[in-house]
Amino acid sequence: MEPYRNLSGTSGVVAYQLGDDYIIVQFNGGADTFYKYTHTSAGSAAVGTMKSLAQQGYGLNTYISKNQPGYSSKASSLTGLR
């Protein structure tokens, strides 16, 4: 996992991991803090946007909150994701 830079200082995103056709986002707090978004679940355009925002360190939490892209799985740990 790559730490999220959180340039706004107010993001709920802690870290992320990029794959060819997915992004895993770790949020702070809550029972299920790891969410996996794939091309199949969220669409390739949404995953591409989330990857770009993650690498910029700004706007990822807002994008997910506003657009609510579909996730393929969620878990309380990285190893719990399918």
N, C-alpha and C positions, 0 to 999 in steps of 0.2 A: 504494500500500500504506500502511496505517495501522500505525504501530509498536504492538506489543502492550505494554500497561503492565506486565505481569508483577509484579503486586502481591505474589506469594509470593516472588519473587526466585529461583525454581528452575525456571521453566518452560522447556521446549524450544521454545516458540513465540516467534518474533521479530517477525512482522508478519502482518497479515491484510487482505483486501479483500472487501467485501460487494457482492453484486449482488442483483437481485430474487429469483432462485431458486438462488443459490449463495453459497458462501464459499470463498475461497482462503486457505490457511494456509501461511505460510513457517516452517519449522522450522530450527533451527540445526544445522549439520554434515551430513555425508552427501552422497551423490551427487545424489539427488533430494530437494530441500528444499522444493519448492512442490507442494502438493496442492490439488486442486479438488474440493470436495464439492457435489453438486447435489441438488435435490429428487428427481431420477430415481435417482441413485446411492445416496444415503444416506437419503432420505425427508425430507419437508418438516418433520416434527417435529424430527428430528436437526439439520437445517440451522438451524432456528429456535433451538434450544438453543445450538448452536455460535456463532451470531451474537450471542446475548445474552451468553454467556460472554466472547466476544472483546471486546465493548464494555465489559464490567465489568473486564476485565484480570485475571481470576482464574478458574482451573479449566478452561480450554480444553484444555490438554495432558492433564490427568487424564481429562477426559471422553472425548477421542479414544482414549487408551490403554485405558480400561476398556470402552468400547462398540464400538470399532473400526468406525465407520461407513464404508460403502463410498465410495470416491473415484472420480470419473469420469476423472481423469488426474493424472499427476504428472510433474514435469520439474525440471531443474536451474536453470531460469530462468523468470521470469514469462512471457516471450514464448513459451516452449516449451510452455505449456499449451494444450490444445484447448478 
